[in-house]
Amino acid sequence: MHFTLQLINDEILISVNRSISEDAGRVITDEALAVMLSGLDYHKIKDELGDESPLAIEIWRVFLALMAIALIAEAALCLG
């Protein structure tokens, strides 16, 4: 952790900055995940960028349908 002290108008301001290791992303193994979540009922969804999995396709399909409905509603409001 990094501490910063600053004096403004006879008052001391203290700020605490996180260490760089706290911001670093880590990849954990399936075994480590099972240990951390032991006793909990969880489902792991494995999806990778560029993967044309059914989950990603369904999410985009719903998103595009909602956007089309929003655009049609906006056009209808502009006419009135």
N, CA, C and O atoms as a Maestro MAE file, in Angstrom:
{
 s_m_m2io_version
 :::
 2.0.0
}

f_m_ct {
 s_m_title
 :::
 protein
 m_atom[320] {
  # First column is atom index #
  i_m_mmod_type
  r_m_x_coord
  r_m_y_coord
  r_m_z_coord
  i_m_residue_number
  s_m_chain_name
  s_m_pdb_residue_name
  s_m_pdb_atom_name
  i_m_atomic_number
  :::
  1 25 0.835 -1.174 0.000 1 A "MET " " N  " 7
  2 3 0.000 0.000 0.000 1 A "MET " " CA " 6
  3 2 0.877 1.232 0.000 1 A "MET " " C  " 6
  4 15 1.986 1.241 0.534 1 A "MET " " O  " 8
  5 25 0.347 2.263 -0.611 2 A "HIS " " N  " 7
  6 3 1.053 3.534 -0.654 2 A "HIS " " CA " 6
  7 2 0.196 4.574 0.055 2 A "HIS " " C  " 6
  8 15 -1.003 4.681 -0.201 2 A "HIS " " O  " 8
  9 25 0.815 5.337 0.944 3 A "PHE " " N  " 7
  10 3 0.122 6.390 1.664 3 A "PHE " " CA " 6
  11 2 0.619 7.726 1.144 3 A "PHE " " C  " 6
  12 15 1.810 7.906 0.890 3 A "PHE " " O  " 8
  13 25 -0.306 8.655 0.991 4 A "THR " " N  " 7
  14 3 0.056 9.995 0.558 4 A "THR " " CA " 6
  15 2 -0.469 10.979 1.588 4 A "THR " " C  " 6
  16 15 -1.655 10.962 1.919 4 A "THR " " O  " 8
  17 25 0.403 11.833 2.095 5 A "LEU " " N  " 7
  18 3 0.007 12.878 3.031 5 A "LEU " " CA " 6
  19 2 0.082 14.216 2.315 5 A "LEU " " C  " 6
  20 15 1.033 14.501 1.587 5 A "LEU " " O  " 8
  21 25 -0.955 15.040 2.542 6 A "GLN " " N  " 7
  22 3 -0.983 16.335 1.880 6 A "GLN " " CA " 6
  23 2 -1.522 17.360 2.875 6 A "GLN " " C  " 6
  24 15 -2.499 17.091 3.574 6 A "GLN " " O  " 8
  25 25 -0.899 18.518 2.943 7 A "LEU " " N  " 7
  26 3 -1.297 19.570 3.870 7 A "LEU " " CA " 6
  27 2 -2.020 20.659 3.083 7 A "LEU " " C  " 6
  28 15 -1.426 21.306 2.221 7 A "LEU " " O  " 8
  29 25 -3.316 20.861 3.384 8 A "ILE " " N  " 7
  30 3 -4.112 21.895 2.715 8 A "ILE " " CA " 6
  31 2 -4.846 22.682 3.795 8 A "ILE " " C  " 6
  32 15 -5.600 22.112 4.583 8 A "ILE " " O  " 8
  33 25 -4.622 23.990 3.826 9 A "ASN " " N  " 7
  34 3 -5.277 24.879 4.793 9 A "ASN " " CA " 6
  35 2 -5.160 24.358 6.232 9 A "ASN " " C  " 6
  36 15 -6.149 24.290 6.962 9 A "ASN " " O  " 8
  37 25 -3.960 24.000 6.615 10 A "ASP " " N  " 7
  38 3 -3.663 23.497 7.962 10 A "ASP " " CA " 6
  39 2 -4.385 22.193 8.299 10 A "ASP " " C  " 6
  40 15 -4.510 21.846 9.473 10 A "ASP " " O  " 8
  41 25 -4.856 21.474 7.293 11 A "GLU " " N  " 7
  42 3 -5.476 20.170 7.519 11 A "GLU " " CA " 6
  43 2 -4.668 19.120 6.762 11 A "GLU " " C  " 6
  44 15 -4.192 19.362 5.652 11 A "GLU " " O  " 8
  45 25 -4.525 17.979 7.367 12 A "ILE " " N  " 7
  46 3 -3.772 16.902 6.738 12 A "ILE " " CA " 6
  47 2 -4.752 15.942 6.074 12 A "ILE " " C  " 6
  48 15 -5.662 15.425 6.723 12 A "ILE " " O  " 8
  49 25 -4.566 15.711 4.803 13 A "LEU " " N  " 7
  50 3 -5.360 14.746 4.060 13 A "LEU " " CA " 6
  51 2 -4.505 13.505 3.833 13 A "LEU " " C  " 6
  52 15 -3.344 13.605 3.437 13 A "LEU " " O  " 8
  53 25 -5.076 12.357 4.080 14 A "ILE " " N  " 7
  54 3 -4.362 11.096 3.900 14 A "ILE " " CA " 6
  55 2 -5.104 10.276 2.857 14 A "ILE " " C  " 6
  56 15 -6.318 10.090 2.949 14 A "ILE " " O  " 8
  57 25 -4.378 9.791 1.875 15 A "SER " " N  " 7
  58 3 -4.980 8.896 0.885 15 A "SER " " CA " 6
  59 2 -4.233 7.573 0.905 15 A "SER " " C  " 6
  60 15 -3.021 7.526 1.112 15 A "SER " " O  " 8
  61 25 -4.976 6.513 0.689 16 A "VAL " " N  " 7
  62 3 -4.402 5.178 0.674 16 A "VAL " " CA " 6
  63 2 -4.604 4.601 -0.723 16 A "VAL " " C  " 6
  64 15 -5.732 4.493 -1.203 16 A "VAL " " O  " 8
  65 25 -3.530 4.243 -1.354 17 A "ASN " " N  " 7
  66 3 -3.596 3.654 -2.686 17 A "ASN " " CA " 6
  67 2 -3.334 2.161 -2.591 17 A "ASN " " C  " 6
  68 15 -2.459 1.707 -1.854 17 A "ASN " " O  " 8
  69 25 -4.110 1.417 -3.352 18 A "ARG " " N  " 7
  70 3 -3.910 -0.032 -3.355 18 A "ARG " " CA " 6
  71 2 -2.575 -0.378 -3.987 18 A "ARG " " C  " 6
  72 15 -2.030 0.371 -4.799 18 A "ARG " " O  " 8
  73 25 -2.077 -1.510 -3.599 19 A "SER " " N  " 7
  74 3 -0.825 -1.976 -4.194 19 A "SER " " CA " 6
  75 2 -1.102 -2.501 -5.606 19 A "SER " " C  " 6
  76 15 -2.241 -2.834 -5.936 19 A "SER " " O  " 8
  77 25 -0.091 -2.571 -6.410 20 A "ILE " " N  " 7
  78 3 -0.233 -3.022 -7.794 20 A "ILE " " CA " 6
  79 2 -0.694 -4.471 -7.859 20 A "ILE " " C  " 6
  80 15 -1.410 -4.852 -8.784 20 A "ILE " " O  " 8
  81 25 -0.296 -5.271 -6.895 21 A "SER " " N  " 7
  82 3 -0.681 -6.684 -6.906 21 A "SER " " CA " 6
  83 2 -2.195 -6.862 -6.752 21 A "SER " " C  " 6
  84 15 -2.735 -7.868 -7.211 21 A "SER " " O  " 8
  85 25 -2.889 -5.916 -6.122 22 A "GLU " " N  " 7
  86 3 -4.336 -6.016 -5.970 22 A "GLU " " CA " 6
  87 2 -5.065 -5.792 -7.286 22 A "GLU " " C  " 6
  88 15 -6.182 -6.280 -7.463 22 A "GLU " " O  " 8
  89 25 -4.455 -5.064 -8.207 23 A "ASP " " N  " 7
  90 3 -5.079 -4.790 -9.492 23 A "ASP " " CA " 6
  91 2 -4.737 -5.826 -10.555 23 A "ASP " " C  " 6
  92 15 -5.339 -5.840 -11.628 23 A "ASP " " O  " 8
  93 25 -3.786 -6.681 -10.265 24 A "ALA " " N  " 7
  94 3 -3.366 -7.679 -11.248 24 A "ALA " " CA " 6
  95 2 -4.389 -8.811 -11.297 24 A "ALA " " C  " 6
  96 15 -4.773 -9.359 -10.264 24 A "ALA " " O  " 8
  97 25 -4.819 -9.150 -12.494 25 A "GLY " " N  " 7
  98 3 -5.756 -10.249 -12.660 25 A "GLY " " CA " 6
  99 2 -5.054 -11.586 -12.538 25 A "GLY " " C  " 6
  100 15 -3.910 -11.737 -12.968 25 A "GLY " " O  " 8
  101 25 -5.736 -12.553 -11.955 26 A "ARG " " N  " 7
  102 3 -5.146 -13.876 -11.797 26 A "ARG " " CA " 6
  103 2 -6.091 -14.906 -12.393 26 A "ARG " " C  " 6
  104 15 -7.311 -14.751 -12.351 26 A "ARG " " O  " 8
  105 25 -5.523 -15.929 -12.934 27 A "VAL " " N  " 7
  106 3 -6.290 -17.058 -13.430 27 A "VAL " " CA " 6
  107 2 -6.099 -18.197 -12.437 27 A "VAL " " C  " 6
  108 15 -4.971 -18.556 -12.099 27 A "VAL " " O  " 8
  109 25 -7.208 -18.762 -11.974 28 A "ILE " " N  " 7
  110 3 -7.099 -19.861 -11.028 28 A "ILE " " CA " 6
  111 2 -7.565 -21.145 -11.701 28 A "ILE " " C  " 6
  112 15 -8.324 -21.120 -12.670 28 A "ILE " " O  " 8
  113 25 -7.105 -22.238 -11.179 29 A "THR " " N  " 7
  114 3 -7.458 -23.540 -11.745 29 A "THR " " CA " 6
  115 2 -8.853 -23.943 -11.279 29 A "THR " " C  " 6
  116 15 -9.399 -23.377 -10.332 29 A "THR " " O  " 8
  117 25 -9.408 -24.925 -11.962 30 A "ASP " " N  " 7
  118 3 -10.722 -25.443 -11.579 30 A "ASP " " CA " 6
  119 2 -10.691 -26.019 -10.164 30 A "ASP " " C  " 6
  120 15 -11.663 -25.896 -9.419 30 A "ASP " " O  " 8
  121 25 -9.579 -26.644 -9.798 31 A "GLU " " N  " 7
  122 3 -9.457 -27.221 -8.466 31 A "GLU " " CA " 6
  123 2 -9.447 -26.130 -7.397 31 A "GLU " " C  " 6
  124 15 -10.093 -26.279 -6.360 31 A "GLU " " O  " 8
  125 25 -8.724 -25.039 -7.636 32 A "ALA " " N  " 7
  126 3 -8.670 -23.942 -6.671 32 A "ALA " " CA " 6
  127 2 -10.045 -23.291 -6.534 32 A "ALA " " C  " 6
  128 15 -10.436 -22.894 -5.436 32 A "ALA " " O  " 8
  129 25 -10.774 -23.180 -7.632 33 A "LEU " " N  " 7
  130 3 -12.122 -22.622 -7.592 33 A "LEU " " CA " 6
  131 2 -13.049 -23.516 -6.773 33 A "LEU " " C  " 6
  132 15 -13.857 -23.026 -5.984 33 A "LEU " " O  " 8
  133 25 -12.929 -24.824 -6.964 34 A "ALA " " N  " 7
  134 3 -13.756 -25.765 -6.205 34 A "ALA " " CA " 6
  135 2 -13.465 -25.666 -4.714 34 A "ALA " " C  " 6
  136 15 -14.382 -25.774 -3.900 34 A "ALA " " O  " 8
  137 25 -12.206 -25.463 -4.344 35 A "VAL " " N  " 7
  138 3 -11.854 -25.330 -2.933 35 A "VAL " " CA " 6
  139 2 -12.433 -24.038 -2.360 35 A "VAL " " C  " 6
  140 15 -12.981 -24.042 -1.258 35 A "VAL " " O  " 8
  141 25 -12.316 -22.928 -3.101 36 A "MET " " N  " 7
  142 3 -12.817 -21.645 -2.611 36 A "MET " " CA " 6
  143 2 -14.328 -21.637 -2.468 36 A "MET " " C  " 6
  144 15 -14.858 -21.003 -1.555 36 A "MET " " O  " 8
  145 25 -15.031 -22.330 -3.355 37 A "LEU " " N  " 7
  146 3 -16.489 -22.334 -3.335 37 A "LEU " " CA " 6
  147 2 -17.063 -23.617 -2.753 37 A "LEU " " C  " 6
  148 15 -18.225 -23.944 -2.995 37 A "LEU " " O  " 8
  149 25 -16.265 -24.338 -1.996 38 A "SER " " N  " 7
  150 3 -16.749 -25.597 -1.422 38 A "SER " " CA " 6
  151 2 -17.930 -25.324 -0.504 38 A "SER " " C  " 6
  152 15 -17.929 -24.378 0.284 38 A "SER " " O  " 8
  153 25 -18.927 -26.171 -0.628 39 A "GLY " " N  " 7
  154 3 -20.132 -26.004 0.174 39 A "GLY " " CA " 6
  155 2 -21.189 -25.152 -0.493 39 A "GLY " " C  " 6
  156 15 -22.313 -25.064 0.001 39 A "GLY " " O  " 8
  157 25 -20.854 -24.521 -1.607 40 A "LEU " " N  " 7
  158 3 -21.815 -23.694 -2.335 40 A "LEU " " CA " 6
  159 2 -22.229 -24.396 -3.616 40 A "LEU " " C  " 6
  160 15 -21.438 -25.117 -4.224 40 A "LEU " " O  " 8
  161 25 -23.464 -24.184 -4.019 41 A "ASP " " N  " 7
  162 3 -23.951 -24.725 -5.280 41 A "ASP " " CA " 6
  163 2 -23.672 -23.681 -6.363 41 A "ASP " " C  " 6
  164 15 -24.281 -22.610 -6.351 41 A "ASP " " O  " 8
  165 25 -22.783 -23.967 -7.277 42 A "TYR " " N  " 7
  166 3 -22.431 -23.012 -8.324 42 A "TYR " " CA " 6
  167 2 -22.329 -23.721 -9.669 42 A "TYR " " C  " 6
  168 15 -22.138 -24.935 -9.741 42 A "TYR " " O  " 8
  169 25 -22.460 -22.938 -10.723 43 A "HIS " " N  " 7
  170 3 -22.313 -23.440 -12.082 43 A "HIS " " CA " 6
  171 2 -21.249 -22.594 -12.774 43 A "HIS " " C  " 6
  172 15 -21.287 -21.366 -12.696 43 A "HIS " " O  " 8
  173 25 -20.334 -23.218 -13.426 44 A "LYS " " N  " 7
  174 3 -19.264 -22.515 -14.127 44 A "LYS " " CA " 6
  175 2 -19.628 -22.440 -15.606 44 A "LYS " " C  " 6
  176 15 -19.904 -23.459 -16.241 44 A "LYS " " O  " 8
  177 25 -19.626 -21.228 -16.144 45 A "ILE " " N  " 7
  178 3 -19.900 -21.023 -17.561 45 A "ILE " " CA " 6
  179 2 -18.572 -20.706 -18.234 45 A "ILE " " C  " 6
  180 15 -17.921 -19.713 -17.908 45 A "ILE " " O  " 8
  181 25 -18.185 -21.538 -19.152 46 A "LYS " " N  " 7
  182 3 -16.910 -21.360 -19.826 46 A "LYS " " CA " 6
  183 2 -17.188 -20.821 -21.230 46 A "LYS " " C  " 6
  184 15 -17.783 -21.504 -22.063 46 A "LYS " " O  " 8
  185 25 -16.752 -19.593 -21.475 47 A "ASP " " N  " 7
  186 3 -16.964 -18.960 -22.764 47 A "ASP " " CA " 6
  187 2 -15.707 -18.169 -23.101 47 A "ASP " " C  " 6
  188 15 -15.152 -17.493 -22.235 47 A "ASP " " O  " 8
  189 25 -15.264 -18.244 -24.320 48 A "GLU " " N  " 7
  190 3 -14.052 -17.552 -24.729 48 A "GLU " " CA " 6
  191 2 -14.368 -16.583 -25.852 48 A "GLU " " C  " 6
  192 15 -15.319 -16.779 -26.610 48 A "GLU " " O  " 8
  193 25 -13.566 -15.539 -25.951 49 A "LEU " " N  " 7
  194 3 -13.729 -14.545 -26.988 49 A "LEU " " CA " 6
  195 2 -13.551 -15.187 -28.358 49 A "LEU " " C  " 6
  196 15 -12.594 -15.927 -28.586 49 A "LEU " " O  " 8
  197 25 -14.468 -14.902 -29.258 50 A "GLY " " N  " 7
  198 3 -14.387 -15.462 -30.589 50 A "GLY " " CA " 6
  199 2 -15.042 -16.820 -30.706 50 A "GLY " " C  " 6
  200 15 -15.169 -17.365 -31.802 50 A "GLY " " O  " 8
  201 25 -15.456 -17.364 -29.580 51 A "ASP " " N  " 7
  202 3 -16.116 -18.660 -29.576 51 A "ASP " " CA " 6
  203 2 -17.581 -18.455 -29.943 51 A "ASP " " C  " 6
  204 15 -18.269 -17.652 -29.312 51 A "ASP " " O  " 8
  205 25 -18.056 -19.152 -30.932 52 A "GLU " " N  " 7
  206 3 -19.437 -19.017 -31.381 52 A "GLU " " CA " 6
  207 2 -20.326 -19.973 -30.600 52 A "GLU " " C  " 6
  208 15 -21.064 -20.764 -31.186 52 A "GLU " " O  " 8
  209 25 -20.254 -19.898 -29.288 53 A "SER " " N  " 7
  210 3 -21.033 -20.799 -28.457 53 A "SER " " CA " 6
  211 2 -22.497 -20.382 -28.457 53 A "SER " " C  " 6
  212 15 -22.809 -19.221 -28.721 53 A "SER " " O  " 8
  213 25 -23.381 -21.299 -28.169 54 A "PRO " " N  " 7
  214 3 -24.804 -20.981 -28.139 54 A "PRO " " CA " 6
  215 2 -25.159 -19.903 -27.115 54 A "PRO " " C  " 6
  216 15 -26.082 -19.121 -27.344 54 A "PRO " " O  " 8
  217 25 -24.442 -19.848 -25.991 55 A "LEU " " N  " 7
  218 3 -24.736 -18.830 -24.987 55 A "LEU " " CA " 6
  219 2 -24.490 -17.431 -25.530 55 A "LEU " " C  " 6
  220 15 -25.337 -16.551 -25.375 55 A "LEU " " O  " 8
  221 25 -23.349 -17.213 -26.161 56 A "ALA " " N  " 7
  222 3 -23.031 -15.903 -26.713 56 A "ALA " " CA " 6
  223 2 -24.002 -15.522 -27.822 56 A "ALA " " C  " 6
  224 15 -24.413 -14.365 -27.918 56 A "ALA " " O  " 8
  225 25 -24.367 -16.472 -28.648 57 A "ILE " " N  " 7
  226 3 -25.301 -16.198 -29.741 57 A "ILE " " CA " 6
  227 2 -26.664 -15.793 -29.185 57 A "ILE " " C  " 6
  228 15 -27.280 -14.852 -29.685 57 A "ILE " " O  " 8
  229 25 -27.138 -16.490 -28.163 58 A "GLU " " N  " 7
  230 3 -28.444 -16.166 -27.575 58 A "GLU " " CA " 6
  231 2 -28.437 -14.798 -26.908 58 A "GLU " " C  " 6
  232 15 -29.415 -14.058 -27.007 58 A "GLU " " O  " 8
  233 25 -27.362 -14.458 -26.238 59 A "ILE " " N  " 7
  234 3 -27.269 -13.134 -25.599 59 A "ILE " " CA " 6
  235 2 -27.331 -12.044 -26.655 59 A "ILE " " C  " 6
  236 15 -28.065 -11.071 -26.486 59 A "ILE " " O  " 8
  237 25 -26.586 -12.181 -27.730 60 A "TRP " " N  " 7
  238 3 -26.609 -11.180 -28.794 60 A "TRP " " CA " 6
  239 2 -27.967 -11.127 -29.482 60 A "TRP " " C  " 6
  240 15 -28.429 -10.048 -29.851 60 A "TRP " " O  " 8
  241 25 -28.604 -12.263 -29.658 61 A "ARG " " N  " 7
  242 3 -29.918 -12.282 -30.302 61 A "ARG " " CA " 6
  243 2 -30.934 -11.502 -29.475 61 A "ARG " " C  " 6
  244 15 -31.708 -10.721 -30.029 61 A "ARG " " O  " 8
  245 25 -30.945 -11.699 -28.171 62 A "VAL " " N  " 7
  246 3 -31.862 -10.971 -27.294 62 A "VAL " " CA " 6
  247 2 -31.530 -9.483 -27.301 62 A "VAL " " C  " 6
  248 15 -32.431 -8.647 -27.376 62 A "VAL " " O  " 8
  249 25 -30.252 -9.150 -27.224 63 A "PHE " " N  " 7
  250 3 -29.828 -7.749 -27.229 63 A "PHE " " CA " 6
  251 2 -30.266 -7.054 -28.515 63 A "PHE " " C  " 6
  252 15 -30.806 -5.949 -28.462 63 A "PHE " " O  " 8
  253 25 -30.046 -7.677 -29.658 64 A "LEU " " N  " 7
  254 3 -30.421 -7.061 -30.924 64 A "LEU " " CA " 6
  255 2 -31.931 -6.918 -31.064 64 A "LEU " " C  " 6
  256 15 -32.411 -5.928 -31.616 64 A "LEU " " O  " 8
  257 25 -32.678 -7.892 -30.572 65 A "ALA " " N  " 7
  258 3 -34.138 -7.796 -30.620 65 A "ALA " " CA " 6
  259 2 -34.630 -6.632 -29.759 65 A "ALA " " C  " 6
  260 15 -35.501 -5.873 -30.184 65 A "ALA " " O  " 8
  261 25 -34.079 -6.487 -28.558 66 A "LEU " " N  " 7
  262 3 -34.468 -5.373 -27.695 66 A "LEU " " CA " 6
  263 2 -34.090 -4.026 -28.298 66 A "LEU " " C  " 6
  264 15 -34.847 -3.062 -28.184 66 A "LEU " " O  " 8
  265 25 -32.935 -3.951 -28.934 67 A "MET " " N  " 7
  266 3 -32.534 -2.699 -29.587 67 A "MET " " CA " 6
  267 2 -33.467 -2.361 -30.742 67 A "MET " " C  " 6
  268 15 -33.814 -1.195 -30.928 67 A "MET " " O  " 8
  269 25 -33.876 -3.352 -31.515 68 A "ALA " " N  " 7
  270 3 -34.803 -3.104 -32.628 68 A "ALA " " CA " 6
  271 2 -36.139 -2.594 -32.101 68 A "ALA " " C  " 6
  272 15 -36.718 -1.667 -32.669 68 A "ALA " " O  " 8
  273 25 -36.628 -3.189 -31.027 69 A "ILE " " N  " 7
  274 3 -37.887 -2.736 -30.424 69 A "ILE " " CA " 6
  275 2 -37.747 -1.306 -29.910 69 A "ILE " " C  " 6
  276 15 -38.658 -0.497 -30.084 69 A "ILE " " O  " 8
  277 25 -36.616 -0.986 -29.279 70 A "ALA " " N  " 7
  278 3 -36.385 0.371 -28.765 70 A "ALA " " CA " 6
  279 2 -36.346 1.380 -29.900 70 A "ALA " " C  " 6
  280 15 -36.892 2.475 -29.766 70 A "ALA " " O  " 8
  281 25 -35.712 1.038 -31.014 71 A "LEU " " N  " 7
  282 3 -35.638 1.964 -32.142 71 A "LEU " " CA " 6
  283 2 -37.012 2.189 -32.777 71 A "LEU " " C  " 6
  284 15 -37.330 3.304 -33.191 71 A "LEU " " O  " 8
  285 25 -37.818 1.140 -32.853 72 A "ILE " " N  " 7
  286 3 -39.163 1.278 -33.407 72 A "ILE " " CA " 6
  287 2 -40.026 2.131 -32.465 72 A "ILE " " C  " 6
  288 15 -40.805 2.964 -32.930 72 A "ILE " " O  " 8
  289 25 -39.896 1.933 -31.166 73 A "ALA " " N  " 7
  290 3 -40.643 2.748 -30.195 73 A "ALA " " CA " 6
  291 2 -40.207 4.203 -30.277 73 A "ALA " " C  " 6
  292 15 -41.049 5.097 -30.193 73 A "ALA " " O  " 8
  293 25 -38.929 4.459 -30.437 74 A "GLU " " N  " 7
  294 3 -38.440 5.837 -30.553 74 A "GLU " " CA " 6
  295 2 -38.990 6.495 -31.821 74 A "GLU " " C  " 6
  296 15 -39.388 7.659 -31.797 74 A "GLU " " O  " 8
  297 25 -39.010 5.748 -32.921 75 A "ALA " " N  " 7
  298 3 -39.550 6.297 -34.167 75 A "ALA " " CA " 6
  299 2 -41.031 6.604 -34.008 75 A "ALA " " C  " 6
  300 15 -41.500 7.623 -34.515 75 A "ALA " " O  " 8
  301 25 -41.779 5.752 -33.318 76 A "ALA " " N  " 7
  302 3 -43.207 5.984 -33.106 76 A "ALA " " CA " 6
  303 2 -43.421 7.220 -32.238 76 A "ALA " " C  " 6
  304 15 -44.367 7.972 -32.475 76 A "ALA " " O  " 8
  305 25 -42.591 7.444 -31.263 77 A "LEU " " N  " 7
  306 3 -42.722 8.623 -30.414 77 A "LEU " " CA " 6
  307 2 -42.392 9.901 -31.178 77 A "LEU " " C  " 6
  308 15 -42.973 10.951 -30.904 77 A "LEU " " O  " 8
  309 25 -41.481 9.824 -32.118 78 A "CYS " " N  " 7
  310 3 -41.101 10.997 -32.899 78 A "CYS " " CA " 6
  311 2 -42.215 11.394 -33.869 78 A "CYS " " C  " 6
  312 15 -42.335 12.571 -34.210 78 A "CYS " " O  " 8
  313 25 -43.019 10.452 -34.314 79 A "LEU " " N  " 7
  314 3 -44.113 10.741 -35.249 79 A "LEU " " CA " 6
  315 2 -45.259 11.478 -34.541 79 A "LEU " " C  " 6
  316 15 -45.949 12.285 -35.163 79 A "LEU " " O  " 8
  317 25 -45.454 11.216 -33.300 80 A "GLY " " N  " 7
  318 3 -46.585 11.783 -32.562 80 A "GLY " " CA " 6
  319 2 -46.247 13.084 -32.015 80 A "GLY " " C  " 6
  320 15 -47.078 13.714 -31.361 80 A "GLY " " O  " 8
  :::
 }
 m_bond[319] {
  # First column is bond index #
  i_m_from
  i_m_to
  i_m_order
  :::
  1 1 2 1
  2 2 3 1
  3 3 4 2
  4 3 5 1
  5 5 6 1
  6 6 7 1
  7 7 8 2
  8 7 9 1
  9 9 10 1
  10 10 11 1
  11 11 12 2
  12 11 13 1
  13 13 14 1
  14 14 15 1
  15 15 16 2
  16 15 17 1
  17 17 18 1
  18 18 19 1
  19 19 20 2
  20 19 21 1
  21 21 22 1
  22 22 23 1
  23 23 24 2
  24 23 25 1
  25 25 26 1
  26 26 27 1
  27 27 28 2
  28 27 29 1
  29 29 30 1
  30 30 31 1
  31 31 32 2
  32 31 33 1
  33 33 34 1
  34 34 35 1
  35 35 36 2
  36 35 37 1
  37 37 38 1
  38 38 39 1
  39 39 40 2
  40 39 41 1
  41 41 42 1
  42 42 43 1
  43 43 44 2
  44 43 45 1
  45 45 46 1
  46 46 47 1
  47 47 48 2
  48 47 49 1
  49 49 50 1
  50 50 51 1
  51 51 52 2
  52 51 53 1
  53 53 54 1
  54 54 55 1
  55 55 56 2
  56 55 57 1
  57 57 58 1
  58 58 59 1
  59 59 60 2
  60 59 61 1
  61 61 62 1
  62 62 63 1
  63 63 64 2
  64 63 65 1
  65 65 66 1
  66 66 67 1
  67 67 68 2
  68 67 69 1
  69 69 70 1
  70 70 71 1
  71 71 72 2
  72 71 73 1
  73 73 74 1
  74 74 75 1
  75 75 76 2
  76 75 77 1
  77 77 78 1
  78 78 79 1
  79 79 80 2
  80 79 81 1
  81 81 82 1
  82 82 83 1
  83 83 84 2
  84 83 85 1
  85 85 86 1
  86 86 87 1
  87 87 88 2
  88 87 89 1
  89 89 90 1
  90 90 91 1
  91 91 92 2
  92 91 93 1
  93 93 94 1
  94 94 95 1
  95 95 96 2
  96 95 97 1
  97 97 98 1
  98 98 99 1
  99 99 100 2
  100 99 101 1
  101 101 102 1
  102 102 103 1
  103 103 104 2
  104 103 105 1
  105 105 106 1
  106 106 107 1
  107 107 108 2
  108 107 109 1
  109 109 110 1
  110 110 111 1
  111 111 112 2
  112 111 113 1
  113 113 114 1
  114 114 115 1
  115 115 116 2
  116 115 117 1
  117 117 118 1
  118 118 119 1
  119 119 120 2
  120 119 121 1
  121 121 122 1
  122 122 123 1
  123 123 124 2
  124 123 125 1
  125 125 126 1
  126 126 127 1
  127 127 128 2
  128 127 129 1
  129 129 130 1
  130 130 131 1
  131 131 132 2
  132 131 133 1
  133 133 134 1
  134 134 135 1
  135 135 136 2
  136 135 137 1
  137 137 138 1
  138 138 139 1
  139 139 140 2
  140 139 141 1
  141 141 142 1
  142 142 143 1
  143 143 144 2
  144 143 145 1
  145 145 146 1
  146 146 147 1
  147 147 148 2
  148 147 149 1
  149 149 150 1
  150 150 151 1
  151 151 152 2
  152 151 153 1
  153 153 154 1
  154 154 155 1
  155 155 156 2
  156 155 157 1
  157 157 158 1
  158 158 159 1
  159 159 160 2
  160 159 161 1
  161 161 162 1
  162 162 163 1
  163 163 164 2
  164 163 165 1
  165 165 166 1
  166 166 167 1
  167 167 168 2
  168 167 169 1
  169 169 170 1
  170 170 171 1
  171 171 172 2
  172 171 173 1
  173 173 174 1
  174 174 175 1
  175 175 176 2
  176 175 177 1
  177 177 178 1
  178 178 179 1
  179 179 180 2
  180 179 181 1
  181 181 182 1
  182 182 183 1
  183 183 184 2
  184 183 185 1
  185 185 186 1
  186 186 187 1
  187 187 188 2
  188 187 189 1
  189 189 190 1
  190 190 191 1
  191 191 192 2
  192 191 193 1
  193 193 194 1
  194 194 195 1
  195 195 196 2
  196 195 197 1
  197 197 198 1
  198 198 199 1
  199 199 200 2
  200 199 201 1
  201 201 202 1
  202 202 203 1
  203 203 204 2
  204 203 205 1
  205 205 206 1
  206 206 207 1
  207 207 208 2
  208 207 209 1
  209 209 210 1
  210 210 211 1
  211 211 212 2
  212 211 213 1
  213 213 214 1
  214 214 215 1
  215 215 216 2
  216 215 217 1
  217 217 218 1
  218 218 219 1
  219 219 220 2
  220 219 221 1
  221 221 222 1
  222 222 223 1
  223 223 224 2
  224 223 225 1
  225 225 226 1
  226 226 227 1
  227 227 228 2
  228 227 229 1
  229 229 230 1
  230 230 231 1
  231 231 232 2
  232 231 233 1
  233 233 234 1
  234 234 235 1
  235 235 236 2
  236 235 237 1
  237 237 238 1
  238 238 239 1
  239 239 240 2
  240 239 241 1
  241 241 242 1
  242 242 243 1
  243 243 244 2
  244 243 245 1
  245 245 246 1
  246 246 247 1
  247 247 248 2
  248 247 249 1
  249 249 250 1
  250 250 251 1
  251 251 252 2
  252 251 253 1
  253 253 254 1
  254 254 255 1
  255 255 256 2
  256 255 257 1
  257 257 258 1
  258 258 259 1
  259 259 260 2
  260 259 261 1
  261 261 262 1
  262 262 263 1
  263 263 264 2
  264 263 265 1
  265 265 266 1
  266 266 267 1
  267 267 268 2
  268 267 269 1
  269 269 270 1
  270 270 271 1
  271 271 272 2
  272 271 273 1
  273 273 274 1
  274 274 275 1
  275 275 276 2
  276 275 277 1
  277 277 278 1
  278 278 279 1
  279 279 280 2
  280 279 281 1
  281 281 282 1
  282 282 283 1
  283 283 284 2
  284 283 285 1
  285 285 286 1
  286 286 287 1
  287 287 288 2
  288 287 289 1
  289 289 290 1
  290 290 291 1
  291 291 292 2
  292 291 293 1
  293 293 294 1
  294 294 295 1
  295 295 296 2
  296 295 297 1
  297 297 298 1
  298 298 299 1
  299 299 300 2
  300 299 301 1
  301 301 302 1
  302 302 303 1
  303 303 304 2
  304 303 305 1
  305 305 306 1
  306 306 307 1
  307 307 308 2
  308 307 309 1
  309 309 310 1
  310 310 311 1
  311 311 312 2
  312 311 313 1
  313 313 314 1
  314 314 315 1
  315 315 316 2
  316 315 317 1
  317 317 318 1
  318 318 319 1
  319 319 320 2
  :::
 }
}
